[in-house]
Amino acid sequence: MKAIFRKFKNMTYIQILSSLLLAICFAGSVFFVHNNYSFYERPIVEVIETNLEDTTEIMDGNNNEDSLYTQRIIAELKNGEEKGEIVHLMNEYSLSGAYDQEYQVGNELFISIDTNIGENRELTGTITDVKRDKYVLIVAWIFIFTLLIVGKKQGLFSIISLIVNVVLISYALDIYLHTSNISLLWICGISVILFTVISLLLVNGFNEKTYAAIVATLLGTFFSLLITYLVMVITSEQGLRYEEMGFLTRPPQVVFMAGLLIGSLGAVMDVAITMSSSIFSLYEKNNDIPAKALKTSGMEIGKDIMGTMTNILFFAYVSGSIPTLILYLKNGSPLSYTFSLNLSLELARALAGGIGIVLAIPIGLYTALFFVNRKRARS
């Protein structure tokens, strides 16, 4: 207790004010999501009672077993003209839970109220969605608090950078959807430049280390895109399956390339800032360190992070396809067909990102050395 009081006593006025503001924002947001029913146009109900009505065991032609359940739900309306009224709902769900789920007491659901009321005048309806804003808010605050506790000032700037980037990508996609004469690739290219500059400047400040990381990130990202494009042209895109983009009304190749550009940016940026920070850290500890020693140390650091970053990128892309792979294999699809259909684009993205990571190491190293030599010449 004394340690907490001593730490609070040593805080500056700005830190105390920031902490109070953060606490007010947390309490206010939690209170809001627990009482925001009137802000929704769709009817919202809270489940107050559930009863299991029926259970059916099924098996398909591939010997996949499942159980189907029928659940009767009694819920209370939380908004609208009938607020406070009781609504009777039916929910059918399966043990596999592919497109459905079991609801518990306390769950909040979006429903559509039936217009035809029976003779007993009971309100009935159909479940359309689940109200999840409470859970999303809690996860978001855990993320924010973790960043602030670990990163402190840099954590705050990381949050601001993330918010700015979300706004930018939303605005960029909105421009593309409402402007048919501008290529998505050009829009994403400009967005990548803005993402890189804003993120690195906010988190690392205006200095040579940041400038070197910006240059290395942009060169590594765009070189990896260029190499991927050349490979696609030479191979006539053989092996790439665009079935998952079948409902798009835009060219799938352009959409794929734009996604690849955005996807590889994060990994390349991470490698670039790691290389730049390492080189500048070595120089700041010993201003007389020769350029050859910096180069050797930088290459050793690059080799250490190259394998792990490439694996991270591979797992990040492939992991999203695991449910679909299991679904295809459980329904008797051949292994080669399943993998080629569901993993071709993910593997291509992982390979392109891996190329960007590998290129970012020497580019980041020599860019950092260039800025170090400039700084050394001025001193």
Summary of the structure (lengths in Angstrom):
residues: 379
radius of gyration: 27.1
end to end distance: 48.4
largest distance: 91.0
contacts: 1085
relative contact order: 0.08
helix: 65%
strand: 14%
